[in-house]
Amino acid sequence: IRKRVIFTDVSSTSLAERVDDNLYVQFRPVMTRHCSLDECDGEPPLTDFHIADVAPFVPKWLTIDYRRGKWLGEFGY
C-alpha cells in the first residue's frame, strides 16, 4: 500500500470531501500490481482495491503547504 499525497486539477468530486470552494480531499487506496519492483521499469503500475473495513485505513490528519512553488502534503493515522 502506498502512502502519499498527490495534488491534481482533475478529481472525481463525487468521491471527494469538499474542504472549501477550491479544495477537495479524496482517499484512494491503491497497491502495486507486482510484488517485485524488478518486474517493472520506473514507477510500478497501480491498481485499486476494495477495503471491507475502511475505518482503520482512513487518515486521521492531513497537512497541506505550498513551498518554493510546489504543493506538499502529508497524512497520518
Summary of the structure (lengths in Angstrom):
residues: 77
radius of gyration: 14.4
end to end distance: 14.2
largest distance: 42.5
contacts: 115
relative contact order: 0.22
helix: 8%
strand: 35%
